[in-house]
Amino acid sequence: MNRLERTGETNKEKVESTRTKESMRIPDWKTLWEMDRNHFIHPYTDFSTFKEQGSQIISSAEGVYVIDAQGNRLLDGIAGLWCVNIGHGRREMVECIAGQAARMQYYNPFGHSGNEPAAMLSARLAELTPGSLNHVFYTTGGSTANDAATRLVHYYNNLRGKPQKKWVISRLGAYHGATYVAASLTGIHATKHGFDRIADDWITHVSAANMYRRPAGAEDLDEEEYCEFLVSEFRNRIEQLGADNVAAFIAEPIMGAGGVLVAPRGYHRKMWEVCRENDVLYIADEVVTGFGRLGAWFASEDIYGYVPDILVLAKGINSGYVPLGAAVFSEEIYEVISRPQCEGGLLTMGFTYSGHPIACAAALKNIEIIESEHLCARVRDVGSYFFEQALTLRDLPIVGDVRGSRFMVGIEYVKDKQSKTPFDPKARAAERVFEACRDQGLIVRPIGNQTVLSPPLIMSRGQVDRLFGVLRSGIEQTASAI
Ligand SMILES: Cc1ncc(COP(=O)(O)O)c(C=O)c1O
């Protein structure tokens, strides 16, 4: 049965009343469904089912809820896509965006031309970010920010007379995006089927820091020994490549799409120390963990005790109200890349929408809201409760592991808890949980054999209880059907 047949047309009238029609004539939901299915190539689509099932089209959103084109109200357990940190439909954001659009919607950012919100946001980010991270290069999302970060790292090494220093070490399981370079930095094999690879001569991957599934030889190590195992692997890789050839290490503080993997205690700090010893830059991809998700503005320094050389941001930077990404560079890197290469030489890199005024204005307002509503402190309180509630799911027969921190959680399903035998992908374990939850008014995210959760940071304890009530029932339903 496709989505059209399953849901029927009963909510049509309700939907008509919830739509904003002033600015755009929106067709009925069935026409929308067809337009979408026939013409929109969605990111990460399962074409074995898409052409039959199509999409669930979301029409409006408010707080921690979204409403689909048929009028179904759903609790958003994933904040859009790890991004709507301050919640949906905030009036202050709408007014700020509209105000900036009316005042000056766009102007050229190249060379010596700027705009007010971009200047103010850059100064604000320099204040908020740790250490000497004072210089911001803007893009339109996380992939382009990672792409820009690595491109500028190479440029930096060229300018400082180390042109052979090119290797970037990433990790298996990492997700860094979908541009050609960001996809190559990504270490999830399943994202690469059928696609060509680039940068095999300058991107390499070391093991994921996966406490639940360790690589061969590390199964029986305790946390400290496992940490040392991973750090040694990294040190050895640098040695094999030659420190003179290695430019950077890139890592998410907690691996997101790779399965919400939390590294052993001390890991990031030790990896950073190895970087320091070898003149290797540390790029922290905080696209997901930035702007409060773990209870701090940024996880790198506040939670893991290291200051990266480059901090990559997107998503929560303006809670997804307008596309925006940023790579924030240290004073030391800026000092080099801001030198003219030669007389008349330019930093020939940038986008039409670098520092887009509406996106930057939205980021400033978003930061103001995170601050005035003390959302980081709130995450340390309600987010910790959220994680405790997630841990209670461990008693269910197919739940092999629950991991994460605060408002970032992964739940891995297994056929057998003792042996950690994974479900065959054909069993669609996480997909079934997703469907069962959706039918009870909750959106969670299936990734492989896992459910991933990352709700808006404004979620209340009552809503947390409701979320886990529905999720428990969805997992139970799946366990008995699978
Ligand atoms: C850690 C991380 N980095 C980068 C990206 C890519 O960001 P975008 O999809 O905005 O290009 C993502 C997206 O989920 C991400 O989770």
The ligand as a Tripos MOL2 file, in Angstrom:
@<TRIPOS>MOLECULE
LIG
   16    16     1     0     0
SMALL
NO_CHARGES

@<TRIPOS>ATOM
      1 C1         28.7780   15.8260   11.3010 C.3       1 LIG1
      2 C2         28.2500   16.3060    9.9860 C.ar      1 LIG1
      3 N1         29.0510   16.9860    9.1720 N.ar      1 LIG1
      4 C3         28.6200   17.4550    7.9880 C.ar      1 LIG1
      5 C4         27.3410   17.2360    7.5730 C.ar      1 LIG1
      6 C5         26.8890   17.7290    6.2330 C.3       1 LIG1
      7 O1         26.0830   18.8520    6.3870 O.3       1 LIG1
      8 P1         25.1050   19.3220    5.2130 P.3       1 LIG1
      9 O2         24.1210   18.2240    5.0050 O.co2     1 LIG1
     10 O3         24.5300   20.6000    5.7470 O.co2     1 LIG1
     11 O4         25.9280   19.5750    4.0070 O.co2     1 LIG1
     12 C6         26.4500   16.5420    8.3940 C.ar      1 LIG1
     13 C7         25.0600   16.3060    7.9840 C.2       1 LIG1
     14 O5         24.2980   15.6070    8.6040 O.2       1 LIG1
     15 C8         26.9220   16.0440    9.6230 C.ar      1 LIG1
     16 O6         26.1410   15.3280   10.4330 O.3       1 LIG1
@<TRIPOS>BOND
     1     1     2 1
     2     2     3 ar
     3     2    15 ar
     4     3     4 ar
     5     4     5 ar
     6     5     6 1
     7     5    12 ar
     8     6     7 1
     9     7     8 1
    10     8     9 2
    11     8    10 1
    12     8    11 1
    13    12    13 1
    14    12    15 ar
    15    13    14 2
    16    15    16 1
@<TRIPOS>SUBSTRUCTURE
     1 LIG1         1 GROUP 0 **** ****
